[in-house]
Protein backbone atom coordinates (compact mmCIF):
# COMPACT_ATOMS: atom_id res chain seq x y z
CA UNK A 1 0.00 0.00 0.00
CA UNK A 2 2.83 2.37 0.90
CA UNK A 3 4.55 1.65 -2.41
CA UNK A 4 1.29 2.44 -4.27
CA UNK A 5 1.01 5.82 -2.56
CA UNK A 6 4.62 6.64 -3.37
CA UNK A 7 4.09 5.72 -7.02
CA UNK A 8 0.95 7.91 -7.23
CA UNK A 9 2.80 10.83 -5.66
CA UNK A 10 5.64 10.44 -8.12
CA UNK A 11 3.25 10.49 -11.11
CA UNK A 12 1.43 13.57 -9.72
CA UNK A 13 4.71 15.43 -9.26
CA UNK A 14 5.73 14.52 -12.80
CA UNK A 15 2.44 15.87 -14.28
CA UNK A 16 2.71 19.14 -12.35
CA UNK A 17 6.32 19.54 -13.45
CA UNK A 18 5.39 19.01 -17.11
CA UNK A 19 2.58 21.61 -16.85
CA UNK A 20 4.84 24.12 -15.17
CA UNK A 21 7.49 23.54 -17.81
CA UNK A 22 4.86 24.00 -20.58
CA UNK A 23 3.62 27.23 -19.04
CA UNK A 24 7.18 28.47 -18.78
CA UNK A 25 7.78 27.61 -22.44
CA UNK A 26 4.57 29.50 -23.39
CA UNK A 27 5.87 32.57 -21.55
CA UNK A 28 9.27 32.29 -23.16
CA UNK A 29 7.84 31.87 -26.66
CA UNK A 30 5.20 34.60 -26.24
CA UNK A 31 2.28 32.21 -26.70
CA UNK A 32 -1.04 33.50 -25.21
CA UNK A 33 -4.46 32.00 -24.61
CA UNK A 34 -6.79 32.18 -27.63
CA UNK A 35 -9.17 35.18 -27.49
CA UNK A 36 -12.89 34.70 -28.17
CA UNK A 37 -14.27 38.23 -27.93
CA UNK A 38 -17.15 39.39 -30.11
CA UNK A 39 -14.69 40.83 -32.62
CA UNK A 40 -12.77 37.53 -32.71
CA UNK A 41 -15.91 35.46 -33.18
CA UNK A 42 -17.15 37.74 -35.98
CA UNK A 43 -13.76 37.62 -37.68
CA UNK A 44 -13.76 33.82 -37.61
CA UNK A 45 -17.15 33.63 -39.37
CA UNK A 46 -17.04 34.29 -43.15
CA UNK A 47 -20.69 35.43 -43.06
CA UNK A 48 -19.63 38.48 -41.02
CA UNK A 49 -16.60 39.57 -43.07
CA UNK A 50 -18.26 42.82 -44.22
CA UNK A 51 -19.32 43.57 -40.65
CA UNK A 52 -15.72 43.14 -39.51
CA UNK A 53 -14.53 45.53 -42.24
CA UNK A 54 -17.16 48.05 -41.17
CA UNK A 55 -16.15 47.74 -37.51
CA UNK A 56 -12.50 48.34 -38.41
CA UNK A 57 -13.34 51.37 -40.56
CA UNK A 58 -15.38 52.87 -37.71
CA UNK A 59 -12.72 51.98 -35.14
CA UNK A 60 -15.18 49.86 -33.17
CA UNK A 61 -13.39 46.51 -33.51
CA UNK A 62 -11.24 47.24 -30.45
CA UNK A 63 -14.28 48.28 -28.40
CA UNK A 64 -16.07 45.00 -29.11
CA UNK A 65 -12.85 43.14 -28.31
CA UNK A 66 -12.78 44.56 -24.78
CA UNK A 67 -12.75 41.48 -22.51
CA UNK A 68 -13.91 43.55 -19.53
CA UNK A 69 -17.12 44.67 -21.29
CA UNK A 70 -20.37 42.84 -21.98
CA UNK A 71 -22.41 43.31 -25.16
CA UNK A 72 -25.29 41.91 -27.16
CA UNK A 73 -24.69 42.41 -30.88
CA UNK A 74 -27.30 42.02 -33.61
CA UNK A 75 -24.92 41.25 -36.45
CA UNK A 76 -25.89 41.85 -40.10
CA UNK A 77 -24.63 39.24 -42.55
CA UNK A 78 -22.67 40.02 -45.70
CA UNK A 79 -25.91 39.77 -47.71
CA UNK A 80 -27.48 42.33 -45.38
CA UNK A 81 -24.67 44.80 -46.06
CA UNK A 82 -24.93 44.18 -49.80
CA UNK A 83 -28.63 45.04 -49.63
CA UNK A 84 -27.87 48.17 -47.59
CA UNK A 85 -25.39 49.47 -50.16
CA UNK A 86 -28.02 49.01 -52.88
CA UNK A 87 -30.62 50.73 -50.69
CA UNK A 88 -28.34 53.71 -50.11
CA UNK A 89 -27.23 53.80 -53.73
CA UNK A 90 -23.52 53.49 -52.94
CA UNK A 91 -20.86 51.09 -54.17
CA UNK A 92 -18.82 50.30 -51.04
CA UNK A 93 -18.63 50.93 -47.32
CA UNK A 94 -16.06 53.63 -48.07
CA UNK A 95 -18.86 55.69 -49.63
CA UNK A 96 -20.58 55.92 -46.25
CA UNK A 97 -19.20 58.68 -43.98
CA UNK A 98 -17.40 57.25 -40.94
CA UNK A 99 -19.63 59.22 -38.55
CA UNK A 100 -22.75 57.75 -40.15
CA UNK A 101 -21.29 54.25 -40.27
CA UNK A 102 -20.31 54.45 -36.60
CA UNK A 103 -23.82 55.44 -35.53
CA UNK A 104 -25.38 52.68 -37.62
CA UNK A 105 -23.04 50.03 -36.18
CA UNK A 106 -23.57 51.17 -32.58
CA UNK A 107 -27.31 50.96 -33.24
CA UNK A 108 -26.82 47.17 -33.45
CA UNK A 109 -25.29 46.90 -29.98
CA UNK A 110 -26.81 46.96 -26.52
CA UNK A 111 -25.00 46.77 -23.20
CA UNK A 112 -25.07 43.50 -21.33
CA UNK A 113 -25.26 39.91 -22.46
CA UNK A 114 -28.80 38.87 -23.50
CA UNK A 115 -29.36 35.43 -24.93
CA UNK A 116 -32.43 34.77 -27.07
CA UNK A 117 -34.34 33.36 -24.09
CA UNK A 118 -33.68 36.56 -22.15
CA UNK A 119 -35.06 38.88 -24.83
CA UNK A 120 -38.75 39.72 -24.67
CA UNK A 121 -40.86 41.89 -26.96
CA UNK A 122 -40.24 45.55 -26.22
CA UNK A 123 -37.88 48.48 -26.55
CA UNK A 124 -34.15 48.29 -25.87
CA UNK A 125 -31.58 51.05 -25.55
CA UNK A 126 -28.63 50.78 -27.94
CA UNK A 127 -25.14 52.28 -27.78
CA UNK A 128 -25.95 54.77 -30.58
CA UNK A 129 -26.18 58.34 -29.34
CA UNK A 130 -29.60 59.98 -29.36
CA UNK A 131 -30.57 63.58 -30.18
CA UNK A 132 -29.33 65.04 -26.88
CA UNK A 133 -26.40 64.41 -24.55
CA UNK A 134 -26.57 61.16 -22.58
CA UNK A 135 -29.45 59.78 -24.67
CA UNK A 136 -29.29 56.53 -26.63
CA UNK A 137 -31.43 55.43 -29.55
CA UNK A 138 -34.04 52.73 -28.99
CA UNK A 139 -34.76 49.63 -31.04
CA UNK A 140 -38.00 47.64 -30.99
CA UNK A 141 -37.71 43.86 -30.85
CA UNK A 142 -40.80 41.77 -31.58
CA UNK A 143 -40.03 38.23 -30.47
CA UNK A 144 -43.34 36.97 -31.89
CA UNK A 145 -42.07 37.65 -35.41
CA UNK A 146 -38.39 37.67 -34.33
CA UNK A 147 -37.99 40.99 -36.11
CA UNK A 148 -36.24 44.19 -35.07
CA UNK A 149 -37.86 47.53 -35.94
CA UNK A 150 -40.16 45.62 -38.29
CA UNK A 151 -37.19 45.49 -40.67
CA UNK A 152 -34.55 42.90 -39.80
CA UNK A 153 -35.29 39.27 -39.00
CA UNK A 154 -33.18 37.43 -36.46
CA UNK A 155 -31.83 34.43 -38.37
CA UNK A 156 -29.43 32.91 -35.84
CA UNK A 157 -29.19 33.27 -32.09
CA UNK A 158 -26.76 32.74 -29.24
CA UNK A 159 -23.38 32.79 -30.95
CA UNK A 160 -21.44 33.04 -27.72
CA UNK A 161 -18.32 35.09 -27.07
CA UNK A 162 -16.24 35.71 -23.96
CA UNK A 163 -17.60 39.24 -23.64
CA UNK A 164 -21.16 38.78 -24.86
CA UNK A 165 -23.37 37.20 -27.47
CA UNK A 166 -24.11 37.62 -31.18
CA UNK A 167 -27.48 37.23 -32.88
CA UNK A 168 -27.37 37.29 -36.70
CA UNK A 169 -29.88 39.43 -38.63
CA UNK A 170 -30.73 39.59 -42.34
CA UNK A 171 -30.82 43.39 -42.75
CA UNK A 172 -28.80 46.32 -41.49
CA UNK A 173 -30.74 48.40 -38.94
CA UNK A 174 -30.99 52.12 -39.54
CA UNK A 175 -31.63 54.65 -36.72
CA UNK A 176 -35.30 55.63 -36.70
CA UNK A 177 -37.20 58.90 -36.45
CA UNK A 178 -40.39 59.29 -34.39
CA UNK A 179 -42.54 58.41 -37.41
CA UNK A 180 -40.34 55.39 -38.17
CA UNK A 181 -40.83 54.10 -34.63
CA UNK A 182 -44.61 54.38 -34.96
CA UNK A 183 -44.50 52.41 -38.22
CA UNK A 184 -42.22 49.74 -36.74
CA UNK A 185 -44.52 48.86 -33.84
CA UNK A 186 -47.85 47.15 -34.69
CA UNK A 187 -49.36 48.70 -31.56
CA UNK A 188 -49.41 52.05 -33.39
CA UNK A 189 -51.07 51.16 -36.71
CA UNK A 190 -54.04 53.45 -35.97
CA UNK A 191 -51.71 56.29 -35.03
CA UNK A 192 -49.79 55.84 -38.27
CA UNK A 193 -53.04 55.83 -40.28
CA UNK A 194 -54.15 59.01 -38.53
CA UNK A 195 -50.80 60.74 -39.08
CA UNK A 196 -50.87 59.73 -42.72
CA UNK A 197 -54.39 61.08 -43.23
CA UNK A 198 -53.50 64.33 -41.47
CA UNK A 199 -50.30 64.67 -43.57
CA UNK A 200 -48.13 64.81 -40.44
CA UNK A 201 -45.76 61.88 -41.08
CA UNK A 202 -43.12 64.07 -42.69
CA UNK A 203 -43.34 66.59 -39.83
CA UNK A 204 -42.43 63.86 -37.32
CA UNK A 205 -39.57 62.82 -39.58
CA UNK A 206 -38.06 66.32 -39.50
CA UNK A 207 -34.36 65.97 -38.65
CA UNK A 208 -34.02 69.66 -37.80
CA UNK A 209 -36.51 69.52 -34.90
CA UNK A 210 -36.71 67.69 -31.59
CA UNK A 211 -40.08 66.60 -30.24
CA UNK A 212 -41.63 64.75 -27.32
CA UNK A 213 -44.62 62.68 -28.44
CA UNK A 214 -47.31 61.05 -26.31
CA UNK A 215 -48.35 58.16 -28.56
CA UNK A 216 -51.80 56.55 -28.20
CA UNK A 217 -52.10 52.82 -28.82
CA UNK A 218 -54.54 51.09 -31.17
CA UNK A 219 -56.78 50.36 -28.17
CA UNK A 220 -56.78 54.07 -27.32
CA UNK A 221 -57.94 54.98 -30.82
CA UNK A 222 -60.54 52.21 -30.80
CA UNK A 223 -62.03 53.58 -27.56
CA UNK A 224 -62.19 57.10 -28.99
CA UNK A 225 -63.79 56.05 -32.26
CA UNK A 226 -66.35 53.95 -30.38
CA UNK A 227 -67.21 56.90 -28.15
CA UNK A 228 -67.61 59.15 -31.20
CA UNK A 229 -69.50 56.50 -33.14
CA UNK A 230 -67.26 56.90 -36.19
CA UNK A 231 -64.38 55.21 -37.99
CA UNK A 232 -61.01 56.75 -38.66
CA UNK A 233 -62.02 57.22 -42.29
CA UNK A 234 -64.94 59.39 -41.16
CA UNK A 235 -62.55 61.96 -39.63
CA UNK A 236 -61.11 64.59 -41.92
CA UNK A 237 -57.53 65.80 -41.93
CA UNK A 238 -58.78 69.12 -40.54
CA UNK A 239 -60.33 67.28 -37.58
CA UNK A 240 -57.40 64.95 -36.97
CA UNK A 241 -54.58 67.47 -37.27
CA UNK A 242 -55.26 69.55 -34.10
CA UNK A 243 -55.87 66.34 -32.14
CA UNK A 244 -52.61 64.71 -33.23
CA UNK A 245 -50.59 67.89 -32.72
CA UNK A 246 -52.00 68.04 -29.20
CA UNK A 247 -49.90 64.92 -28.47
CA UNK A 248 -46.64 66.69 -29.37
CA UNK A 249 -44.54 69.18 -27.42
CA UNK A 250 -41.35 70.88 -28.49
CA UNK A 251 -38.05 69.64 -27.10
CA UNK A 252 -36.75 66.43 -25.57
CA UNK A 253 -38.45 65.51 -22.28
CA UNK A 254 -37.48 62.07 -20.91
CA UNK A 255 -39.53 60.50 -18.13
CA UNK A 256 -37.01 61.61 -15.50
CA UNK A 257 -37.56 65.26 -16.49
CA UNK A 258 -41.38 65.22 -16.57
CA UNK A 259 -42.78 67.71 -14.06
CA UNK A 260 -46.28 68.64 -12.92
CA UNK A 261 -47.91 71.63 -14.56
CA UNK A 262 -49.11 72.88 -17.92
CA UNK A 263 -47.02 72.63 -21.08
CA UNK A 264 -47.73 74.06 -24.54
CA UNK A 265 -48.36 71.58 -27.34
CA UNK A 266 -48.06 72.03 -31.10
CA UNK A 267 -51.85 72.22 -31.41
CA UNK A 268 -53.01 75.82 -31.69
CA UNK A 269 -56.14 77.86 -31.10
CA UNK A 270 -56.41 81.53 -32.00
CA UNK A 271 -52.73 81.48 -32.86
CA UNK A 272 -51.71 80.21 -29.40
CA UNK A 273 -50.41 76.79 -28.31
CA UNK A 274 -53.05 74.70 -26.53
CA UNK A 275 -51.97 73.61 -23.02
CA UNK A 276 -51.56 70.05 -21.76
CA UNK A 277 -51.80 69.34 -18.05
CA UNK A 278 -49.29 66.93 -16.52
CA UNK A 279 -49.62 65.45 -13.03
CA UNK A 280 -47.08 63.11 -11.44
CA UNK A 281 -48.90 61.96 -8.30
CA UNK A 282 -49.29 58.18 -8.37
CA UNK A 283 -47.81 57.91 -11.85
CA UNK A 284 -47.81 60.30 -14.77
CA UNK A 285 -51.25 61.41 -15.94
CA UNK A 286 -52.21 63.81 -18.71
CA UNK A 287 -55.30 65.97 -18.30
CA UNK A 288 -56.10 63.89 -15.22
CA UNK A 289 -57.48 60.91 -17.19
CA UNK A 290 -54.77 59.66 -19.56
CA UNK A 291 -52.05 57.33 -18.26
CA UNK A 292 -48.48 57.12 -19.50
CA UNK A 293 -47.91 53.35 -19.78
CA UNK A 294 -44.42 53.20 -21.35
CA UNK A 295 -41.65 55.75 -21.52
CA UNK A 296 -38.42 56.82 -23.18
CA UNK A 297 -38.51 55.43 -26.70
CA UNK A 298 -35.62 57.45 -28.09
CA UNK A 299 -35.68 58.42 -31.78
CA UNK A 300 -33.26 60.40 -33.91
CA UNK A 301 -35.44 63.50 -33.57
CA UNK A 302 -37.00 63.12 -30.14
CA UNK A 303 -38.58 60.82 -27.63
CA UNK A 304 -41.87 58.91 -27.39
CA UNK A 305 -43.99 58.04 -24.37
CA UNK A 306 -46.91 55.63 -24.82
CA UNK A 307 -50.39 56.54 -23.50
CA UNK A 308 -53.63 54.60 -23.05
CA UNK A 309 -56.11 57.20 -24.35
CA UNK A 310 -56.27 59.73 -27.15
CA UNK A 311 -55.88 63.29 -25.89
CA UNK A 312 -58.42 65.87 -27.07
CA UNK A 313 -57.77 69.63 -26.94
CA UNK A 314 -59.92 70.88 -24.04
CA UNK A 315 -62.41 73.71 -23.78
CA UNK A 316 -62.10 76.19 -20.91
CA UNK A 317 -64.72 74.14 -19.08
CA UNK A 318 -62.77 70.92 -19.58
CA UNK A 319 -59.58 72.61 -18.35
CA UNK A 320 -61.42 73.28 -15.08
CA UNK A 321 -62.90 69.78 -14.96
CA UNK A 322 -59.50 68.16 -15.44
CA UNK A 323 -57.86 70.03 -12.55
CA UNK A 324 -58.87 69.25 -8.96
CA UNK A 325 -57.96 72.82 -7.96
CA UNK A 326 -61.15 73.95 -9.70
CA UNK A 327 -63.65 71.39 -8.40
CA UNK A 328 -65.76 74.06 -6.67
CA UNK A 329 -65.73 76.26 -9.77
CA UNK A 330 -66.95 73.30 -11.84
CA UNK A 331 -69.83 72.70 -9.41
CA UNK A 332 -70.74 76.39 -9.60
CA UNK A 333 -70.65 76.45 -13.43
CA UNK A 334 -72.86 73.35 -13.61
CA UNK A 335 -75.35 74.73 -11.07
CA UNK A 336 -75.51 78.04 -12.95
CA UNK A 337 -76.10 76.08 -16.17
CA UNK A 338 -73.16 77.82 -17.87
CA UNK A 339 -71.16 74.74 -18.92
CA UNK A 340 -72.84 74.62 -22.32
CA UNK A 341 -72.25 78.32 -22.96
CA UNK A 342 -68.57 78.17 -21.97
CA UNK A 343 -68.08 75.05 -24.09
CA UNK A 344 -69.14 76.94 -27.21
CA UNK A 345 -66.96 78.37 -29.95
CA UNK A 346 -65.81 81.35 -27.88
CA UNK A 347 -63.27 82.69 -27.64
CA UNK A 348 -63.42 83.28 -23.90
CA UNK A 349 -60.93 84.58 -21.38
CA UNK A 350 -61.73 83.06 -17.99
CA UNK A 351 -60.34 84.24 -14.67
CA UNK A 352 -60.71 81.00 -12.69
CA UNK A 353 -60.86 81.06 -8.87
CA UNK A 354 -59.34 78.12 -6.99
CA UNK A 355 -61.14 76.04 -4.37
CA UNK A 356 -59.41 78.10 -1.68
CA UNK A 357 -60.77 81.28 -3.25
CA UNK A 358 -64.31 79.90 -3.10
CA UNK A 359 -63.80 78.71 0.50
CA UNK A 360 -62.85 82.26 1.47
CA UNK A 361 -65.98 83.61 -0.28
CA UNK A 362 -68.22 81.13 1.54
CA UNK A 363 -66.71 82.23 4.86
CA UNK A 364 -67.35 85.88 4.02
CA UNK A 365 -70.95 85.12 3.02
CA UNK A 366 -71.48 82.90 6.05
CA UNK A 367 -72.56 79.89 3.97
CA UNK A 368 -71.31 76.30 3.87
CA UNK A 369 -70.82 75.93 0.13
CA UNK A 370 -72.24 76.02 -3.38
CA UNK A 371 -75.44 74.32 -2.25
CA UNK A 372 -76.31 77.41 -0.21
CA UNK A 373 -76.22 79.64 -3.31
CA UNK A 374 -78.95 79.68 -5.92
CA UNK A 375 -78.49 79.67 -9.68
CA UNK A 376 -79.69 83.28 -9.74
CA UNK A 377 -77.00 84.24 -7.22
CA UNK A 378 -74.20 82.31 -8.91
CA UNK A 379 -74.80 83.35 -12.52
CA UNK A 380 -73.80 87.05 -12.24
CA UNK A 381 -70.78 86.10 -10.12
CA UNK A 382 -69.50 83.57 -12.65
CA UNK A 383 -70.17 85.79 -15.69
CA UNK A 384 -68.06 88.47 -14.02
CA UNK A 385 -65.09 86.10 -14.41
CA UNK A 386 -65.42 85.83 -18.20
CA UNK A 387 -64.15 88.28 -20.79
CA UNK A 388 -64.87 88.02 -24.50
CA UNK A 389 -61.83 87.13 -26.65
CA UNK A 390 -58.71 85.01 -26.25
CA UNK A 391 -56.55 87.39 -24.23
CA UNK A 392 -53.29 85.91 -23.01
CA UNK A 393 -51.27 87.66 -20.30
CA UNK A 394 -48.90 89.26 -22.79
CA UNK A 395 -51.84 91.12 -24.33
CA UNK A 396 -53.38 92.29 -21.05
CA UNK A 397 -53.16 96.02 -20.44
CA UNK A 398 -54.10 98.18 -17.49
CA UNK A 399 -57.61 99.57 -17.60
CA UNK A 400 -61.28 98.72 -17.36
CA UNK A 401 -62.35 95.51 -19.14
CA UNK A 402 -66.01 94.55 -19.69
CA UNK A 403 -67.13 91.03 -18.73
CA UNK A 404 -70.06 88.84 -19.79
CA UNK A 405 -71.88 90.33 -16.79
CA UNK A 406 -73.05 93.67 -18.23
CA UNK A 407 -73.07 95.22 -14.77
CA UNK A 408 -69.46 94.36 -14.00
CA UNK A 409 -66.18 95.52 -15.53
CA UNK A 410 -62.77 94.46 -14.26
CA UNK A 411 -60.21 97.03 -13.15
CA UNK A 412 -56.98 95.42 -14.38
CA UNK A 413 -53.51 96.65 -13.40
CA UNK A 414 -50.50 95.16 -15.17
CA UNK A 415 -47.15 95.79 -13.47
CA UNK A 416 -43.72 94.24 -13.12
CA UNK A 417 -45.02 92.23 -10.17
CA UNK A 418 -47.89 90.67 -12.15
CA UNK A 419 -51.56 91.21 -12.91
CA UNK A 420 -54.01 92.51 -10.31
CA UNK A 421 -57.80 92.68 -10.63
CA UNK A 422 -59.97 95.13 -8.67
CA UNK A 423 -57.07 96.05 -6.42
CA UNK A 424 -56.73 92.82 -4.41
CA UNK A 425 -57.18 89.82 -6.70
CA UNK A 426 -53.99 88.35 -8.12
CA UNK A 427 -53.43 86.23 -11.22
CA UNK A 428 -51.36 83.36 -9.83
CA UNK A 429 -51.12 81.29 -13.02
CA UNK A 430 -51.58 82.65 -16.53
CA UNK A 431 -52.12 81.41 -20.06
CA UNK A 432 -53.65 77.96 -19.74
CA UNK A 433 -54.80 77.78 -23.34
CA UNK A 434 -57.83 75.79 -24.43
CA UNK A 435 -59.36 75.25 -27.84
CA UNK A 436 -62.06 77.87 -27.23
CA UNK A 437 -60.25 80.29 -24.96
CA UNK A 438 -57.69 80.88 -22.28
CA UNK A 439 -57.76 80.47 -18.50
CA UNK A 440 -55.95 82.64 -15.94
CA UNK A 441 -55.98 81.34 -12.35
CA UNK A 442 -56.86 83.84 -9.59
CA UNK A 443 -56.68 83.68 -5.80
CA UNK A 444 -60.04 85.35 -4.97
CA UNK A 445 -63.57 85.21 -6.31
CA UNK A 446 -64.67 88.34 -8.20
CA UNK A 447 -67.90 89.57 -6.61
CA UNK A 448 -69.95 92.09 -8.64
Order of alpha helices (4+ residues) and beta strands (2+ residues): alpha-alpha-alpha-beta-alpha-alpha-beta-beta-beta-beta-beta-beta-alpha-alpha-beta-alpha-alpha-beta-beta-beta-beta-beta-beta-alpha-alpha-alpha-beta-alpha-alpha-beta-beta-beta-beta-beta-beta
